[in-house]
Amino acid sequence: MSETAFEDELLHDAPARADTDPVFVAELTEAIAQEDADRVRRLLSPLHEADIADVLEQLSANKLESLSILAPDTFTGEVISELEPDSRELILDHLDASHIAAAITELDSDDATDVLEAIDEDLRDAVLAEVPEPEREAVELSLAFDEETAGRLMQREFVAAPEFWTVGHALDHMRAADNDLPDKFHDLFVIDTGFRPVGEIPACRLLSARRDTGLRELMEVPRILVDPETDQEEVAYLFQKYHLVSAPVVDAAGRLTGMLTLDDIVDVIQDENKEDMLALAGVNEAGLADTVVQSVRARAPWLLVNLATAILASAVIAIFEGAIERIVALAVLMPIVASMGGNAGTQSLAVAVRSIAERDLTAANAMRVVWRELATGMVNGLIFAVVMGVVTLVWFQDWQLAAVIATAMVINLGCAGLSGILIPLGLMRAGADPAVASSVFVTTVTDVVGFLAFLGLAALVLL
Protein backbone atom coordinates (compact mmCIF):
# COMPACT_ATOMS: atom_id res chain seq x y z
CA MET A 1 0.00 0.00 0.00
CA SER A 2 1.35 3.45 -0.88
CA GLU A 3 2.02 6.05 1.85
CA THR A 4 -0.79 8.27 0.55
CA ALA A 5 -3.28 5.40 0.47
CA PHE A 6 -2.25 4.41 4.00
CA GLU A 7 -2.83 7.98 5.26
CA ASP A 8 -6.22 8.10 3.51
CA GLU A 9 -7.24 4.86 5.20
CA LEU A 10 -6.20 6.22 8.59
CA LEU A 11 -8.22 9.38 8.02
CA HIS A 12 -11.21 7.33 6.87
CA ASP A 13 -11.05 5.11 9.95
CA ALA A 14 -10.49 7.99 12.39
CA PRO A 15 -13.61 8.78 14.43
CA ALA A 16 -15.35 12.04 13.63
CA ARG A 17 -15.58 14.79 16.22
CA ALA A 18 -18.51 13.24 18.05
CA ASP A 19 -18.91 16.23 20.36
CA THR A 20 -19.69 18.45 17.37
CA ASP A 21 -21.70 15.88 15.42
CA PRO A 22 -25.44 16.42 16.04
CA VAL A 23 -26.24 13.01 14.51
CA PHE A 24 -23.98 11.27 17.03
CA VAL A 25 -25.42 13.24 19.96
CA ALA A 26 -28.95 12.48 18.76
CA GLU A 27 -28.12 8.77 18.51
CA LEU A 28 -26.70 8.77 22.04
CA THR A 29 -29.76 10.63 23.32
CA GLU A 30 -32.01 8.02 21.68
CA ALA A 31 -30.03 5.17 23.27
CA ILE A 32 -30.44 6.77 26.70
CA ALA A 33 -34.16 7.31 26.15
CA GLN A 34 -34.53 3.64 25.16
CA GLU A 35 -32.48 2.60 28.21
CA ASP A 36 -30.11 0.68 25.94
CA ALA A 37 -26.94 0.59 28.07
CA ASP A 38 -25.02 -1.66 25.66
CA ARG A 39 -25.64 0.73 22.79
CA VAL A 40 -24.47 3.66 24.91
CA ARG A 41 -21.24 1.83 25.70
CA ARG A 42 -20.69 0.91 22.02
CA LEU A 43 -21.11 4.55 21.02
CA LEU A 44 -18.77 5.97 23.63
CA SER A 45 -16.10 3.28 23.95
CA PRO A 46 -14.05 4.32 20.85
CA LEU A 47 -13.76 7.91 22.08
CA HIS A 48 -11.04 9.53 24.16
CA GLU A 49 -12.08 10.48 27.69
CA ALA A 50 -11.96 14.19 26.84
CA ASP A 51 -14.21 13.61 23.82
CA ILE A 52 -16.64 11.56 25.94
CA ALA A 53 -16.84 14.46 28.38
CA ASP A 54 -17.52 16.91 25.54
CA VAL A 55 -20.30 14.69 24.22
CA LEU A 56 -21.91 14.32 27.63
CA GLU A 57 -21.89 18.09 28.10
CA GLN A 58 -24.17 18.37 25.06
CA LEU A 59 -26.88 16.42 26.91
CA SER A 60 -29.60 17.95 29.05
CA ALA A 61 -29.50 17.63 32.83
CA ASN A 62 -32.27 14.97 32.73
CA LYS A 63 -30.37 12.87 30.20
CA LEU A 64 -27.18 13.08 32.25
CA GLU A 65 -29.05 11.90 35.32
CA SER A 66 -30.59 9.02 33.34
CA LEU A 67 -27.18 8.03 31.97
CA SER A 68 -25.60 7.99 35.43
CA ILE A 69 -28.24 5.45 36.50
CA LEU A 70 -28.29 3.47 33.22
CA ALA A 71 -24.53 3.09 32.66
CA PRO A 72 -22.53 4.41 35.63
CA ASP A 73 -19.40 2.63 34.35
CA THR A 74 -19.30 5.26 31.60
CA PHE A 75 -18.05 7.71 34.22
CA THR A 76 -14.47 6.64 34.77
CA GLY A 77 -12.08 8.79 36.74
CA GLU A 78 -10.66 10.40 33.60
CA VAL A 79 -14.12 11.16 32.17
CA ILE A 80 -15.29 12.71 35.45
CA SER A 81 -12.11 14.76 35.63
CA GLU A 82 -12.61 16.09 32.09
CA LEU A 83 -16.21 17.23 32.70
CA GLU A 84 -16.97 20.90 33.29
CA PRO A 85 -17.66 21.63 36.99
CA ASP A 86 -21.42 22.13 36.59
CA SER A 87 -21.88 18.85 34.67
CA ARG A 88 -19.53 17.03 37.03
CA GLU A 89 -21.44 18.16 40.10
CA LEU A 90 -24.71 16.99 38.55
CA ILE A 91 -23.26 13.57 37.74
CA LEU A 92 -21.60 13.01 41.12
CA ASP A 93 -24.91 13.58 42.90
CA HIS A 94 -26.27 10.47 41.16
CA LEU A 95 -23.29 8.11 41.49
CA ASP A 96 -22.62 5.81 44.43
CA ALA A 97 -19.84 6.80 46.81
CA SER A 98 -18.08 3.49 46.09
CA HIS A 99 -18.10 4.21 42.34
CA ILE A 100 -16.70 7.70 42.85
CA ALA A 101 -14.03 6.34 45.21
CA ALA A 102 -12.90 3.74 42.66
CA ALA A 103 -12.89 6.39 39.92
CA ILE A 104 -10.74 8.96 41.74
CA THR A 105 -8.27 6.28 42.85
CA GLU A 106 -7.30 6.05 39.16
CA LEU A 107 -6.37 9.74 39.14
CA ASP A 108 -3.36 11.74 40.25
CA SER A 109 -3.92 13.57 43.53
CA ASP A 110 -4.49 16.98 41.91
CA ASP A 111 -7.24 15.63 39.64
CA ALA A 112 -8.80 13.67 42.51
CA THR A 113 -8.87 16.83 44.62
CA ASP A 114 -10.45 18.76 41.76
CA VAL A 115 -13.24 16.18 41.54
CA LEU A 116 -13.95 16.02 45.27
CA GLU A 117 -13.90 19.75 46.01
CA ALA A 118 -17.12 20.23 43.99
CA ILE A 119 -19.30 17.83 46.01
CA ASP A 120 -21.03 18.38 49.34
CA GLU A 121 -19.24 17.49 52.56
CA ASP A 122 -21.35 14.43 53.47
CA LEU A 123 -20.80 12.74 50.10
CA ARG A 124 -17.12 13.69 50.16
CA ASP A 125 -16.66 12.02 53.55
CA ALA A 126 -18.45 8.91 52.30
CA VAL A 127 -16.20 8.76 49.23
CA LEU A 128 -12.98 9.32 51.17
CA ALA A 129 -13.94 6.57 53.60
CA GLU A 130 -13.65 4.08 50.71
CA VAL A 131 -10.43 5.47 49.21
CA PRO A 132 -7.18 3.63 50.13
CA GLU A 133 -5.25 5.40 52.90
CA PRO A 134 -2.29 6.82 50.89
CA GLU A 135 -4.55 8.37 48.26
CA ARG A 136 -7.00 9.57 50.92
CA GLU A 137 -4.26 11.28 52.90
CA ALA A 138 -2.94 13.07 49.79
CA VAL A 139 -6.40 14.36 48.87
CA GLU A 140 -7.22 15.46 52.42
CA LEU A 141 -3.96 17.41 52.64
CA SER A 142 -4.79 19.19 49.38
CA LEU A 143 -8.37 19.94 50.46
CA ALA A 144 -6.99 21.60 53.61
CA PHE A 145 -5.71 24.48 51.48
CA ASP A 146 -7.95 27.32 50.33
CA GLU A 147 -9.61 27.11 46.94
CA GLU A 148 -7.71 28.60 43.99
CA THR A 149 -4.33 28.21 45.69
CA ALA A 150 -1.26 26.24 44.63
CA GLY A 151 -1.90 23.77 47.47
CA ARG A 152 -5.24 22.77 45.93
CA LEU A 153 -3.73 22.64 42.48
CA MET A 154 -0.52 20.73 43.14
CA GLN A 155 0.11 17.08 42.41
CA ARG A 156 1.67 15.14 45.28
CA GLU A 157 3.16 12.48 43.00
CA PHE A 158 6.57 13.58 41.69
CA VAL A 159 10.03 12.24 40.90
CA ALA A 160 12.92 13.30 43.14
CA ALA A 161 16.50 12.06 43.62
CA PRO A 162 19.35 13.03 45.97
CA GLU A 163 22.03 15.29 44.56
CA PHE A 164 24.83 12.74 45.04
CA TRP A 165 23.17 10.20 42.67
CA THR A 166 24.18 9.57 39.09
CA VAL A 167 21.91 9.33 36.06
CA GLY A 168 22.12 5.54 36.31
CA HIS A 169 20.93 5.57 39.92
CA ALA A 170 17.97 7.81 38.99
CA LEU A 171 16.94 5.69 35.98
CA ASP A 172 17.18 2.44 37.93
CA HIS A 173 15.09 3.96 40.71
CA MET A 174 12.38 5.05 38.28
CA ARG A 175 12.32 1.67 36.55
CA ALA A 176 11.92 -0.26 39.81
CA ALA A 177 8.70 -2.28 39.74
CA ASP A 178 7.62 -1.10 43.19
CA ASN A 179 8.19 2.59 42.46
CA ASP A 180 4.97 4.60 42.25
CA LEU A 181 5.63 7.27 39.62
CA PRO A 182 3.17 9.88 38.40
CA ASP A 183 1.48 9.05 35.10
CA LYS A 184 3.26 11.98 33.45
CA PHE A 185 6.19 14.11 34.55
CA HIS A 186 8.54 16.51 32.80
CA ASP A 187 11.28 17.17 35.35
CA LEU A 188 13.25 15.24 37.94
CA PHE A 189 13.74 17.32 41.08
CA VAL A 190 17.14 17.08 42.76
CA ILE A 191 16.97 17.31 46.55
CA ASP A 192 19.44 17.74 49.41
CA THR A 193 19.52 15.72 52.62
CA GLY A 194 16.72 17.87 54.07
CA PHE A 195 14.44 17.02 51.10
CA ARG A 196 14.73 20.60 49.84
CA PRO A 197 14.83 21.04 46.04
CA VAL A 198 18.23 22.33 44.90
CA GLY A 199 17.87 21.59 41.18
CA GLU A 200 15.73 20.22 38.41
CA ILE A 201 16.56 18.17 35.32
CA PRO A 202 14.27 17.93 32.26
CA ALA A 203 13.41 14.29 31.47
CA CYS A 204 14.81 14.63 27.95
CA ARG A 205 18.22 15.72 29.30
CA LEU A 206 18.22 12.89 31.82
CA LEU A 207 17.50 10.25 29.16
CA SER A 208 20.20 11.54 26.81
CA ALA A 209 22.98 11.66 29.43
CA ARG A 210 25.51 8.93 30.23
CA ARG A 211 24.68 6.68 33.17
CA ASP A 212 27.78 7.68 35.13
CA THR A 213 27.00 11.41 34.89
CA GLY A 214 26.31 13.02 38.27
CA LEU A 215 22.95 14.73 38.72
CA ARG A 216 24.76 17.86 39.96
CA GLU A 217 26.34 18.21 36.52
CA LEU A 218 22.98 18.15 34.73
CA MET A 219 20.71 20.07 37.07
CA GLU A 220 19.61 23.68 36.84
CA VAL A 221 18.63 25.78 39.84
CA PRO A 222 14.78 25.88 40.05
CA ARG A 223 13.51 29.14 38.60
CA ILE A 224 10.69 29.28 41.14
CA LEU A 225 9.76 27.55 44.39
CA VAL A 226 6.02 27.79 44.92
CA ASP A 227 4.44 28.31 48.32
CA PRO A 228 1.23 26.23 48.58
CA GLU A 229 -0.72 29.30 49.77
CA THR A 230 0.11 31.23 46.58
CA ASP A 231 -2.92 32.22 44.51
CA GLN A 232 -3.30 30.09 41.38
CA GLU A 233 -3.47 33.19 39.19
CA GLU A 234 -0.04 34.27 40.46
CA VAL A 235 1.31 30.78 39.71
CA ALA A 236 -0.12 30.91 36.19
CA TYR A 237 1.62 34.25 35.66
CA LEU A 238 4.96 32.75 36.76
CA PHE A 239 4.53 29.74 34.45
CA GLN A 240 3.83 32.07 31.55
CA LYS A 241 6.70 34.41 32.43
CA TYR A 242 9.36 31.71 32.77
CA HIS A 243 7.96 29.28 30.16
CA LEU A 244 7.70 26.45 32.68
CA VAL A 245 6.26 22.98 32.19
CA SER A 246 6.44 22.08 35.90
CA ALA A 247 7.48 23.66 39.18
CA PRO A 248 8.21 22.37 42.70
CA VAL A 249 5.92 23.23 45.63
CA VAL A 250 7.62 23.55 49.03
CA ASP A 251 6.36 23.82 52.60
CA ALA A 252 7.32 26.45 55.18
CA ALA A 253 10.61 24.63 55.86
CA GLY A 254 11.46 24.52 52.14
CA ARG A 255 10.84 20.78 51.81
CA LEU A 256 9.49 19.43 48.52
CA THR A 257 5.82 18.47 48.96
CA GLY A 258 4.46 18.39 45.40
CA MET A 259 4.64 19.79 41.91
CA LEU A 260 2.55 21.89 39.57
CA THR A 261 2.26 20.90 35.93
CA LEU A 262 1.48 22.81 32.76
CA ASP A 263 -1.80 21.01 32.04
CA ASP A 264 -3.28 22.31 35.29
CA ILE A 265 -1.95 25.82 34.64
CA VAL A 266 -3.59 25.87 31.20
CA ASP A 267 -6.90 25.08 32.93
CA VAL A 268 -6.29 27.92 35.38
CA ILE A 269 -5.58 30.40 32.59
CA GLN A 270 -8.71 29.37 30.73
CA ASP A 271 -10.83 29.53 33.90
CA GLU A 272 -9.50 32.97 34.83
CA ASN A 273 -10.12 34.28 31.31
CA LYS A 274 -13.65 32.84 31.38
CA GLU A 275 -14.32 34.43 34.76
CA ASP A 276 -13.12 37.84 33.53
CA MET A 277 -15.19 37.58 30.36
CA LEU A 278 -18.34 36.64 32.30
CA ALA A 279 -17.70 39.31 34.92
CA LEU A 280 -17.34 42.02 32.27
CA ALA A 281 -20.69 40.87 30.88
CA GLY A 282 -22.29 40.98 34.33
CA VAL A 283 -22.65 37.21 34.77
CA ASN A 284 -21.25 35.30 37.73
CA GLU A 285 -21.26 31.86 36.13
CA ALA A 286 -22.64 30.03 33.12
CA GLY A 287 -22.94 26.41 32.12
CA LEU A 288 -24.80 24.41 29.52
CA ALA A 289 -26.31 22.24 32.24
CA ASP A 290 -27.69 25.22 34.18
CA THR A 291 -31.43 25.34 34.73
CA VAL A 292 -33.56 28.45 34.18
CA VAL A 293 -33.59 29.10 37.92
CA GLN A 294 -29.78 28.89 38.14
CA SER A 295 -29.37 31.21 35.16
CA VAL A 296 -31.77 33.74 36.67
CA ARG A 297 -29.96 33.66 40.01
CA ALA A 298 -26.63 34.26 38.28
CA ARG A 299 -27.78 37.15 36.11
CA ALA A 300 -30.57 38.94 38.00
CA PRO A 301 -28.30 40.63 40.61
CA TRP A 302 -26.24 42.33 37.91
CA LEU A 303 -29.38 43.36 36.04
CA LEU A 304 -30.59 44.93 39.29
CA VAL A 305 -27.35 46.92 39.53
CA ASN A 306 -27.73 47.98 35.90
CA LEU A 307 -31.32 49.05 36.61
CA ALA A 308 -30.10 51.29 39.44
CA THR A 309 -27.51 52.94 37.19
CA ALA A 310 -30.10 53.37 34.43
CA ILE A 311 -32.41 55.13 36.88
CA LEU A 312 -29.52 57.46 37.79
CA ALA A 313 -28.98 58.29 34.11
CA SER A 314 -32.71 58.84 33.67
CA ALA A 315 -32.69 61.21 36.66
CA VAL A 316 -30.09 63.30 34.86
CA ILE A 317 -32.34 63.44 31.79
CA ALA A 318 -35.29 64.45 33.96
CA ILE A 319 -33.38 67.55 35.08
CA PHE A 320 -33.49 68.81 31.50
CA GLU A 321 -37.05 67.73 30.78
CA GLY A 322 -38.07 71.29 29.87
CA ALA A 323 -35.24 71.70 27.37
CA ILE A 324 -36.13 68.39 25.69
CA GLU A 325 -39.80 69.43 25.39
CA ARG A 326 -38.81 72.68 23.69
CA ILE A 327 -36.13 71.17 21.43
CA VAL A 328 -37.22 67.74 20.22
CA ALA A 329 -33.93 67.22 18.40
CA LEU A 330 -32.22 66.75 21.78
CA ALA A 331 -34.22 63.56 22.38
CA VAL A 332 -33.15 62.28 18.97
CA LEU A 333 -29.44 63.00 19.42
CA MET A 334 -28.71 62.36 23.10
CA PRO A 335 -28.62 58.50 22.84
CA ILE A 336 -25.83 58.87 20.27
CA VAL A 337 -23.58 60.73 22.70
CA ALA A 338 -24.18 58.21 25.50
CA SER A 339 -23.75 55.21 23.19
CA MET A 340 -20.46 56.44 21.74
CA GLY A 341 -19.15 57.13 25.24
CA GLY A 342 -20.21 53.68 26.44
CA ASN A 343 -18.44 51.95 23.55
CA ALA A 344 -15.27 54.02 24.01
CA GLY A 345 -15.27 53.28 27.74
CA THR A 346 -15.69 49.56 27.11
CA GLN A 347 -12.71 49.59 24.72
CA SER A 348 -10.50 51.30 27.29
CA LEU A 349 -11.78 49.01 30.05
CA ALA A 350 -11.05 45.84 28.07
CA VAL A 351 -7.46 46.95 27.44
CA ALA A 352 -7.02 47.88 31.13
CA VAL A 353 -8.42 44.62 32.53
CA ARG A 354 -6.30 42.55 30.15
CA SER A 355 -3.15 44.53 31.05
CA ILE A 356 -3.84 44.14 34.78
CA ALA A 357 -4.44 40.39 34.41
CA GLU A 358 -1.15 39.94 32.52
CA ARG A 359 0.75 42.19 34.99
CA ASP A 360 1.67 44.61 32.20
CA LEU A 361 -0.03 47.53 33.96
CA THR A 362 1.97 48.43 37.07
CA ALA A 363 2.61 51.40 39.35
CA ALA A 364 5.68 52.22 37.25
CA ASN A 365 3.75 52.78 33.99
CA ALA A 366 0.25 53.55 35.28
CA MET A 367 0.41 57.33 34.69
CA ARG A 368 1.70 56.87 31.15
CA VAL A 369 -1.17 54.49 30.38
CA VAL A 370 -3.71 56.86 31.97
CA TRP A 371 -2.50 59.76 29.82
CA ARG A 372 -2.54 57.52 26.73
CA GLU A 373 -6.15 56.49 27.29
CA LEU A 374 -7.21 60.08 28.00
CA ALA A 375 -5.46 61.30 24.83
CA THR A 376 -6.94 58.44 22.80
CA GLY A 377 -10.42 59.29 24.04
CA MET A 378 -9.96 63.00 23.27
CA VAL A 379 -8.62 62.37 19.75
CA ASN A 380 -11.45 59.94 19.00
CA GLY A 381 -13.81 62.52 20.43
CA LEU A 382 -12.51 65.17 18.04
CA ILE A 383 -12.82 62.82 15.07
CA PHE A 384 -16.42 61.89 15.80
CA ALA A 385 -17.26 65.43 16.88
CA VAL A 386 -16.56 66.52 13.32
CA VAL A 387 -18.59 63.62 11.92
CA MET A 388 -21.61 64.22 14.19
CA GLY A 389 -21.35 67.97 13.77
CA VAL A 390 -21.69 67.64 10.02
CA VAL A 391 -24.49 65.07 10.31
CA THR A 392 -26.41 67.27 12.76
CA LEU A 393 -25.94 70.37 10.62
CA VAL A 394 -27.27 68.58 7.53
CA TRP A 395 -30.08 66.92 9.47
CA PHE A 396 -31.42 69.83 11.57
CA GLN A 397 -29.92 72.87 9.78
CA ASP A 398 -28.75 74.32 13.13
CA TRP A 399 -25.06 75.15 13.56
CA GLN A 400 -25.43 75.79 17.30
CA LEU A 401 -26.93 72.34 17.87
CA ALA A 402 -24.11 70.88 15.77
CA ALA A 403 -21.53 72.67 17.93
CA VAL A 404 -23.21 71.43 21.12
CA ILE A 405 -23.17 67.77 20.14
CA ALA A 406 -19.61 68.06 18.83
CA THR A 407 -18.42 69.50 22.14
CA ALA A 408 -20.35 66.91 24.14
CA MET A 409 -18.80 64.15 22.05
CA VAL A 410 -15.27 65.33 22.87
CA ILE A 411 -16.07 65.63 26.60
CA ASN A 412 -17.78 62.24 26.86
CA LEU A 413 -15.21 60.23 24.89
CA GLY A 414 -12.41 61.84 26.89
CA CYS A 415 -14.16 60.91 30.15
CA ALA A 416 -14.84 57.43 28.77
CA GLY A 417 -11.16 56.79 28.11
CA LEU A 418 -10.22 58.14 31.53
CA SER A 419 -12.87 56.17 33.44
CA GLY A 420 -12.06 53.00 31.49
CA ILE A 421 -8.54 53.02 32.95
CA LEU A 422 -9.01 54.74 36.34
CA ILE A 423 -11.96 52.64 37.54
CA PRO A 424 -10.23 49.23 37.18
CA LEU A 425 -7.04 50.70 38.68
CA GLY A 426 -9.04 52.04 41.62
CA LEU A 427 -10.78 48.70 42.16
CA MET A 428 -7.44 46.87 42.02
CA ARG A 429 -5.96 49.30 44.57
CA ALA A 430 -8.97 48.66 46.84
CA GLY A 431 -8.35 44.91 46.64
CA ALA A 432 -11.36 44.15 44.41
CA ASP A 433 -11.39 42.26 41.12
CA PRO A 434 -11.33 44.92 38.36
CA ALA A 435 -13.26 42.68 35.99
CA VAL A 436 -16.25 42.21 38.28
CA ALA A 437 -17.75 45.69 38.69
CA SER A 438 -15.78 47.93 36.33
CA SER A 439 -18.21 47.71 33.42
CA VAL A 440 -21.15 48.88 35.56
CA PHE A 441 -19.24 51.92 36.84
CA VAL A 442 -17.81 52.81 33.43
CA THR A 443 -21.25 52.63 31.80
CA THR A 444 -22.70 54.81 34.55
CA VAL A 445 -19.98 57.43 34.12
CA THR A 446 -20.34 57.60 30.34
CA ASP A 447 -24.15 57.79 30.48
CA VAL A 448 -24.25 60.46 33.18
CA VAL A 449 -21.41 62.54 31.72
CA GLY A 450 -22.82 62.18 28.20
CA PHE A 451 -26.30 63.35 29.16
CA LEU A 452 -25.00 66.12 31.42
CA ALA A 453 -22.59 67.44 28.81
CA PHE A 454 -25.02 67.33 25.89
CA LEU A 455 -28.19 68.48 27.64
CA GLY A 456 -26.39 70.96 29.88
CA LEU A 457 -24.63 72.64 26.95
CA ALA A 458 -27.87 72.62 24.98
CA ALA A 459 -29.68 74.37 27.82
CA LEU A 460 -26.96 77.00 28.06
CA VAL A 461 -26.51 77.64 24.34
CA LEU A 462 -29.88 76.99 22.74
CA LEU A 463 -32.35 78.30 25.35
Number of C-alpha atoms within 10 A of each C-alpha: 6 7 8 9 10 11 12 12 11 11 11 10 9 10 10 12 13 17 19 13 11 13 11 17 18 13 14 24 20 15 18 19 13 10 16 15 17 11 16 20 15 11 17 19 12 12 17 12 21 16 19 23 23 19 22 23 20 19 19 16 19 10 17 22 18 17 27 19 16 17 16 18 14 18 23 18 23 20 19 27 23 18 23 16 18 17 22 22 18 19 21 22 14 15 16 15 20 14 17 26 22 16 21 27 17 14 19 21 27 24 23 26 24 20 24 24 17 15 17 12 11 8 16 17 13 15 20 21 14 16 20 12 11 8 18 21 14 18 26 15 14 26 18 10 15 14 16 14 19 26 30 26 28 26 26 22 19 21 20 20 23 21 19 13 15 21 22 18 17 19 14 11 15 16 11 10 8 8 10 12 13 14 9 10 17 18 23 22 27 27 19 14 9 11 17 19 25 18 24 25 21 17 12 10 12 21 12 9 15 11 16 11 15 18 27 18 11 17 19 15 12 15 14 15 16 24 18 25 16 15 18 23 19 16 23 22 16 16 21 16 10 10 10 17 16 21 24 28 25 20 16 8 9 15 16 24 20 23 26 26 21 17 10 17 22 14 12 18 17 11 13 16 14 14 18 22 16 16 20 21 16 23 21 18 16 15 13 14 21 17 12 9 8 13 17 13 14 17 16 13 14 18 15 11 15 18 12 13 19 16 13 15 22 14 13 19 20 12 13 16 13 11 20 19 11 11 15 10 14 17 15 10 16 21 14 16 26 29 16 20 31 24 17 27 28 23 17 23 29 20 14 25 23 16 13 17 18 15 11 13 19 12 9 9 10 15 13 12 17 20 14 15 27 22 16 19 28 23 15 17 27 19 14 18 25 18 13 20 22 16 13 22 15 12 11 11 12 12 13 15 23 22 21 23 28 24 19 27 31 25 23 32 33 26 24 36 32 26 28 33 28 22 20 26 25 14 16 15 11 10 9 14 17 25 25 20 19 28 24 17 17 29 26 22 24 31 28 21 24 32 24 21 23 24 27 20 18 22 16 10 12 14 9
